[in-house]
Amino acid sequence: MLVEYDVIVIGAGAAGLMCSIEAGKRGKNVLLIEHTSKIAEKIRISGGGRCNFTNLYSDNNNFISTNRHFFKSALVKYNQNDFINLVKKYDIEFYEKKLGQLFCKNSAKDIIDMLISECNKQQVIIQLDTSIKKITKNDEGYFIKTNIGDFVSKSVVIASGGLSIPKIGATDFGYNIAKQFNLNVTNLSPALVPLTFKDDILEFCKSLAGVSINASVSINKTKFEEGLVFTHRGISGPSILQISSYWKEGKSISINLLPEHHIDIILRDRRNKSPKKNINNILSDFLPSRLALAICNKLQINKKIGEISNDALFQISDFIHNWTIIPNGTEGYKTAEVTLGGIDTDEISSSTMECKKHPGLYFIGEVLDVTGHLGGHNFQWAWSSGFVAGQNV
Ligand SMILES: Cc1cc2nc3c(=O)[nH]c(=O)nc-3n(C[C@H](O)[C@H](O)[C@H](O)COP(=O)(O)OP(=O)(O)OC[C@H]3O[C@@H](n4cnc5c(N)ncnc54)[C@H](O)[C@@H]3O)c2cc1C
């Protein structure tokens, strides 16, 4: 039997839920299909279980896309305040952790429950454990063959997300549908992901595993100043996750390990005032002592500051303020928070999220070539793009 719906949304994540709710509000009967047994697993694990659901300062500068203008209109139509108002309507307690990042006080489950409750209000039919075997199109609409039956609709929304964390349900479904319908997909790579190293840099990082500092990390003019943590595989922490979205294989990154000070000025001053003090102890006044010692050992300059030449002082200061290293890779999709790249936005109308070549076919959320910075911007994109599609399906 073939069952008809006004709208079929594929993927019960952040974007799919938002789109279903908005379409439902417009009186559409909506089927939301999810291939796993759970709704919005990524929301559940996000923000360390507390879901950084948006950012007070989210704006166009927080998004990466081949087309720098594509995301603007959706972010205006549904912005962070719209989502915050929804959260407030449900009396969900939240707080600003830092830099405008809003987190649930209790649990990410509060956001999932809110979205499910909104879906229920709009009588959205949610079908879990449903795998799609085939999608075809003819004059009557899009035919969807699944393990639980066949469906038809004039509007199909692909909200199947990116490739990160396959063990909780991420698939390449959206990209395959794009290829089936002859849509361009840009290069895909893991982003918001720890960086890995080899040889002596790896050994250096390993010896410091667990040490964390505030650092400024840059690639050309793109710079992020936030936490950095050394790991057994390389480096991680917010500043590294942010820069990973801009890093390309073979390219170097520059790290200022002490952005709030000028260590060269400090060292020259200390050389005059306390020449008998060991350089390692002086650096430990500004950096974690394990890191201070590791730098001195690496540069083979571990002696009294009074005995240190100008050249050696320069080496130390250059290492601390301009540590330039080439990652050998990233930790990949198993730990990446998002996928960089996606369905080419030139294929999609920015005001409706509808595919230009195939009326009735929509793409929203992370599956598109729009990637947010760390800090709640990726969910904001899911809400905004889901909202816009929901107004137009
Ligand atoms: C560990 C982690 C923490 C994160 N924390 C944050 C955070 O705090 N703040 C933030 O802004 N962003 C965060 N993100 C990013 C954010 O979760 C995503 O950008 C966002 O969930 C994307 O929404 P989406 O709806 O496009 O995709 P998703 O939320 O991934 O939803 C896609 C849905 O489609 C389903 N699906 C996939 N293939 C199929 C198929 N073939 N058939 C049917 N269903 C399918 C999936 O199972 C999933 O339910 C985090 C990501 C990770 C991995």
The ligand as a Gaussian input file, in Angstrom:
#p B3LYP/6-31G(d) Opt

LIG

0 1
 C       29.990000      14.878000      20.015000
 C       29.294000      16.054000      19.364000
 C       28.973000      17.163000      20.118000
 C       28.376000      18.269000      19.506000
 N       28.046000      19.327000      20.285000
 C       27.461000      20.405000      19.709000
 C       27.047000      21.505000      20.490000
 O       27.105000      21.456000      21.746000
 N       26.522000      22.589000      19.857000
 C       26.371000      22.627000      18.490000
 O       25.893000      23.635000      17.954000
 N       26.700000      21.582000      17.724000
 C       27.224000      20.468000      18.302000
 N       27.550000      19.394000      17.518000
 C       27.208000      19.432000      16.093000
 C       25.701000      19.173000      15.925000
 O       25.345000      18.033000      16.685000
 C       25.335000      18.939000      14.459000
 O       25.873000      19.940000      13.643000
 C       23.813000      18.907000      14.308000
 O       23.301000      17.828000      15.065000
 C       23.416000      18.746000      12.850000
 O       22.016000      18.613000      12.791000
 P       21.354000      17.788000      11.603000
 O       19.912000      17.667000      11.978000
 O       21.730000      18.350000      10.312000
 O       22.025000      16.343000      11.691000
 P       21.955000      15.266000      12.852000
 O       21.651000      15.893000      14.144000
 O       23.186000      14.458000      12.711000
 O       20.687000      14.384000      12.467000
 C       20.660000      13.558000      11.336000
 C       19.701000      12.415000      11.620000
 O       19.525000      11.687000      10.408000
 C       19.585000      10.314000      10.704000
 N       19.942000       9.600000       9.495000
 C       21.157000       9.474000       8.917000
 N       21.071000       8.697000       7.829000
 C       19.782000       8.327000       7.706000
 C       19.049000       7.504000       6.795000
 N       19.661000       6.871000       5.799000
 N       17.717000       7.342000       6.979000
 C       17.082000       7.932000       8.016000
 N       17.715000       8.689000       8.925000
 C       19.044000       8.902000       8.770000
 C       20.605000      10.223000      11.824000
 O       20.498000       9.002000      12.534000
 C       20.238000      11.438000      12.644000
 O       19.235000      11.156000      13.573000
 C       28.108000      18.262000      18.113000
 C       28.408000      17.136000      17.359000
 C       28.992000      16.033000      17.971000
 C       29.290000      14.808000      17.132000

